[in-house]
């Protein structure tokens, strides 16, 4: 839609409200458009960006009329949030390759299991058990395959998201902890759209890799932290619990900080050329129509 003459007052091209109808609203001119598509409410543009980005808060978005890319700025994040963000991005990039390696290893060990069954059938049941160090074949064939299934199902229980939602819902009641945790109990300028800050994204590769590598991590954490425990089973269980708790606390904190960053983002006005004090921009078209 093109307008020859710029209207005497601001009109929002999303909600069609005028400046007189909502004098308290914040207006922004984020692109090179003129006329009736030059101005838009800051809140309306934020909602429109959430719909276009679809959870990718860092994705570039341009004006649908003139094609100008919007200049979006976010509040400065702390060093811990920046570190967690870099770790999250690195894991997202590495997960597909790690998942491919896990699949290849799974096929290999499945072939080994099939070979063990073949050995028992060829040399006899008793001798086969002796070769495999007296391991019960029924346990190997029926019990062990259920372990990765249970680990993957347990990994899909996203209890951190539930805690984050509770935190966001009752953040106004936690003003006493505002000095310890940034953003707690403080009013937010806006509420981001659901999923606009990456809180609901579920990566199949990350879930698979995290579930299959969890026993090794639990065993390693148990050996490092609970050296005084003599039982290997108890040490691994304690290591797994400690790892889940520490990882969950960091994940909840990271997601909450992502939510605060997305809530406090701001869209800048389009930079006007120097020497034009009236706030308008000369266009290549002499008739004054929009691009």
TIKEVO-245241 format. One record per residue (C-alpha): residue number from 1; x, y, z. Coordinates in steps of 0.5 Angstrom, whole numbers, padded with zeros to 4 digits. Layout:
BEGIN
SITE     n      xx      yy      zz
SITE   NUM       X       Y       Z
...
END
This chain:
BEGIN
SITE     n      xx      yy      zz
SITE     1    0000    0000    0000
SITE     2    0003    0007   -0002
SITE     3    0001    0014    0000
SITE     4    0003    0020   -0004
SITE     5    0002    0025    0002
SITE     6    0005    0023    0009
SITE     7   -0001    0024    0014
SITE     8   -0001    0029    0019
SITE     9   -0001    0024    0025
SITE    10    0002    0018    0026
SITE    11   -0001    0011    0024
SITE    12    0001    0004    0026
SITE    13    0001    0000    0020
SITE    14    0000   -0006    0025
SITE    15   -0006   -0004    0029
SITE    16   -0008    0002    0025
SITE    17   -0009    0006    0031
SITE    18   -0007    0014    0031
SITE    19   -0003    0018    0035
SITE    20   -0009    0021    0038
SITE    21   -0012    0015    0040
SITE    22   -0006    0012    0044
SITE    23   -0002    0018    0046
SITE    24    0002    0014    0052
SITE    25    0005    0009    0046
SITE    26    0012    0009    0044
SITE    27    0013    0010    0037
SITE    28    0019    0008    0032
SITE    29    0020    0009    0025
SITE    30    0025    0003    0024
SITE    31    0026    0003    0016
SITE    32    0026    0008    0010
SITE    33    0018    0008    0009
SITE    34    0015    0014    0008
SITE    35    0007    0016    0009
SITE    36    0002    0011    0012
SITE    37    0008    0006    0013
SITE    38    0013    0010    0016
SITE    39    0011    0009    0024
SITE    40    0009    0003    0028
SITE    41    0008    0002    0035
SITE    42    0014   -0001    0039
SITE    43    0010   -0006    0042
SITE    44    0006   -0008    0035
SITE    45    0013   -0009    0032
SITE    46    0016   -0013    0038
SITE    47    0010   -0018    0037
SITE    48    0011   -0018    0029
SITE    49    0018   -0019    0030
SITE    50    0016   -0025    0035
SITE    51    0012   -0028    0029
SITE    52    0017   -0027    0024
SITE    53    0023   -0030    0028
SITE    54    0019   -0036    0030
SITE    55    0024   -0037    0036
SITE    56    0030   -0035    0033
SITE    57    0031   -0029    0037
SITE    58    0038   -0027    0033
SITE    59    0035   -0028    0026
SITE    60    0035   -0022    0022
SITE    61    0028   -0019    0020
SITE    62    0027   -0014    0014
SITE    63    0021   -0009    0013
SITE    64    0016   -0012    0008
SITE    65    0015   -0006    0004
SITE    66    0022   -0003    0003
SITE    67    0026   -0009    0005
SITE    68    0030   -0005    0010
SITE    69    0033   -0009    0015
SITE    70    0031   -0007    0022
SITE    71    0036   -0005    0027
SITE    72    0035   -0009    0034
SITE    73    0039   -0008    0040
SITE    74    0039   -0013    0046
SITE    75    0041   -0011    0053
SITE    76    0048   -0013    0055
SITE    77    0049   -0020    0058
SITE    78    0053   -0022    0064
SITE    79    0059   -0026    0063
SITE    80    0056   -0033    0065
SITE    81    0050   -0032    0061
SITE    82    0055   -0031    0055
SITE    83    0059   -0037    0057
SITE    84    0053   -0041    0057
SITE    85    0050   -0038    0050
SITE    86    0057   -0040    0047
SITE    87    0056   -0047    0050
SITE    88    0049   -0048    0048
SITE    89    0051   -0046    0041
SITE    90    0057   -0050    0041
SITE    91    0053   -0056    0043
SITE    92    0048   -0055    0038
SITE    93    0053   -0055    0032
SITE    94    0057   -0061    0035
SITE    95    0050   -0065    0036
SITE    96    0049   -0068    0029
SITE    97    0056   -0070    0028
SITE    98    0056   -0074    0035
SITE    99    0049   -0077    0034
SITE   100    0052   -0080    0027
SITE   101    0058   -0083    0031
SITE   102    0053   -0086    0036
SITE   103    0049   -0089    0031
SITE   104    0055   -0092    0028
SITE   105    0057   -0095    0035
SITE   106    0051   -0097    0036
SITE   107    0050   -0101    0030
SITE   108    0057   -0104    0031
SITE   109    0056   -0106    0038
SITE   110    0049   -0109    0036
SITE   111    0053   -0113    0031
SITE   112    0058   -0116    0036
SITE   113    0052   -0118    0040
SITE   114    0049   -0122    0034
SITE   115    0056   -0125    0034
SITE   116    0056   -0127    0041
SITE   117    0050   -0131    0040
SITE   118    0052   -0134    0034
SITE   119    0058   -0136    0038
SITE   120    0054   -0139    0043
SITE   121    0050   -0143    0038
SITE   122    0056   -0146    0035
SITE   123    0061   -0148    0041
SITE   124    0055   -0149    0046
SITE   125    0051   -0146    0051
SITE   126    0056   -0147    0057
SITE   127    0063   -0146    0053
SITE   128    0060   -0140    0050
SITE   129    0058   -0137    0057
SITE   130    0065   -0138    0059
SITE   131    0068   -0134    0053
SITE   132    0064   -0128    0055
SITE   133    0066   -0129    0062
SITE   134    0059   -0132    0065
SITE   135    0055   -0127    0062
SITE   136    0047   -0129    0062
SITE   137    0045   -0128    0055
SITE   138    0038   -0127    0056
SITE   139    0040   -0121    0060
SITE   140    0045   -0118    0055
SITE   141    0039   -0119    0049
SITE   142    0033   -0117    0053
SITE   143    0035   -0113    0059
SITE   144    0041   -0108    0056
SITE   145    0037   -0106    0050
SITE   146    0032   -0103    0055
SITE   147    0037   -0098    0058
SITE   148    0038   -0093    0053
SITE   149    0031   -0093    0052
SITE   150    0030   -0091    0059
SITE   151    0035   -0086    0059
SITE   152    0032   -0083    0053
SITE   153    0025   -0082    0056
SITE   154    0028   -0080    0062
SITE   155    0032   -0074    0058
SITE   156    0025   -0072    0055
SITE   157    0023   -0070    0062
SITE   158    0024   -0063    0061
SITE   159    0023   -0061    0069
SITE   160    0027   -0055    0068
SITE   161    0022   -0052    0063
SITE   162    0017   -0053    0069
SITE   163    0021   -0049    0074
SITE   164    0023   -0043    0069
SITE   165    0015   -0042    0068
SITE   166    0014   -0042    0075
SITE   167    0019   -0037    0076
SITE   168    0017   -0033    0071
SITE   169    0009   -0034    0073
SITE   170    0011   -0032    0081
SITE   171    0017   -0027    0079
SITE   172    0014   -0021    0082
SITE   173    0013   -0025    0089
SITE   174    0021   -0026    0089
SITE   175    0023   -0019    0090
SITE   176    0027   -0021    0096
SITE   177    0032   -0024    0092
SITE   178    0033   -0019    0087
SITE   179    0040   -0017    0090
SITE   180    0042   -0024    0089
SITE   181    0039   -0026    0082
SITE   182    0039   -0020    0077
SITE   183    0032   -0019    0074
SITE   184    0028   -0022    0080
SITE   185    0022   -0019    0082
SITE   186    0023   -0013    0077
SITE   187    0017   -0011    0072
SITE   188    0018   -0013    0065
SITE   189    0017   -0008    0059
SITE   190    0014   -0013    0055
SITE   191    0012   -0021    0055
SITE   192    0015   -0025    0050
SITE   193    0011   -0029    0045
SITE   194    0012   -0037    0047
SITE   195    0018   -0040    0044
SITE   196    0021   -0033    0042
SITE   197    0027   -0034    0046
SITE   198    0028   -0042    0045
SITE   199    0025   -0044    0051
SITE   200    0021   -0050    0048
SITE   201    0026   -0052    0042
SITE   202    0027   -0060    0043
SITE   203    0033   -0062    0039
SITE   204    0033   -0070    0038
SITE   205    0040   -0070    0037
SITE   206    0042   -0067    0043
SITE   207    0037   -0071    0047
SITE   208    0040   -0078    0044
SITE   209    0047   -0076    0045
SITE   210    0046   -0073    0052
SITE   211    0042   -0079    0054
SITE   212    0047   -0084    0052
SITE   213    0053   -0081    0055
SITE   214    0050   -0079    0061
SITE   215    0052   -0086    0065
SITE   216    0059   -0084    0063
SITE   217    0059   -0077    0066
SITE   218    0055   -0080    0072
SITE   219    0061   -0085    0073
SITE   220    0066   -0079    0072
SITE   221    0063   -0074    0077
SITE   222    0062   -0080    0082
SITE   223    0069   -0081    0082
SITE   224    0071   -0074    0082
SITE   225    0067   -0072    0087
SITE   226    0065   -0078    0092
SITE   227    0072   -0081    0092
SITE   228    0070   -0083    0099
SITE   229    0064   -0088    0097
SITE   230    0067   -0095    0096
SITE   231    0061   -0098    0092
SITE   232    0061   -0096    0085
SITE   233    0054   -0097    0084
SITE   234    0053   -0092    0090
SITE   235    0058   -0087    0087
SITE   236    0055   -0087    0080
SITE   237    0048   -0086    0083
SITE   238    0051   -0080    0087
SITE   239    0055   -0077    0081
SITE   240    0049   -0077    0077
SITE   241    0044   -0074    0082
SITE   242    0050   -0068    0083
SITE   243    0051   -0067    0075
SITE   244    0043   -0067    0074
SITE   245    0042   -0062    0079
SITE   246    0048   -0057    0077
SITE   247    0046   -0058    0070
SITE   248    0039   -0056    0072
SITE   249    0041   -0050    0076
SITE   250    0045   -0047    0070
SITE   251    0040   -0049    0065
SITE   252    0034   -0045    0069
SITE   253    0038   -0039    0070
SITE   254    0040   -0039    0063
SITE   255    0033   -0040    0060
SITE   256    0031   -0034    0065
SITE   257    0036   -0030    0063
SITE   258    0034   -0031    0056
SITE   259    0027   -0029    0058
SITE   260    0030   -0023    0061
SITE   261    0034   -0021    0055
SITE   262    0028   -0022    0050
SITE   263    0024   -0018    0054
SITE   264    0028   -0012    0055
SITE   265    0030   -0012    0047
SITE   266    0029   -0005    0044
SITE   267    0028   -0003    0036
SITE   268    0032    0003    0034
SITE   269    0030    0009    0030
SITE   270    0032    0008    0022
SITE   271    0038    0013    0022
SITE   272    0037    0019    0018
SITE   273    0042    0023    0014
SITE   274    0045    0029    0017
SITE   275    0042    0036    0015
SITE   276    0035    0034    0015
SITE   277    0032    0036    0021
SITE   278    0024    0035    0019
SITE   279    0025    0027    0020
SITE   280    0024    0026    0013
SITE   281    0028    0022    0008
SITE   282    0029    0024    0000
SITE   283    0027    0018   -0004
SITE   284    0029    0017   -0011
SITE   285    0022    0017   -0013
SITE   286    0020    0024   -0014
SITE   287    0012    0023   -0013
SITE   288    0014    0021   -0006
SITE   289    0011    0014   -0006
SITE   290    0014    0009   -0001
SITE   291    0019    0004   -0004
END
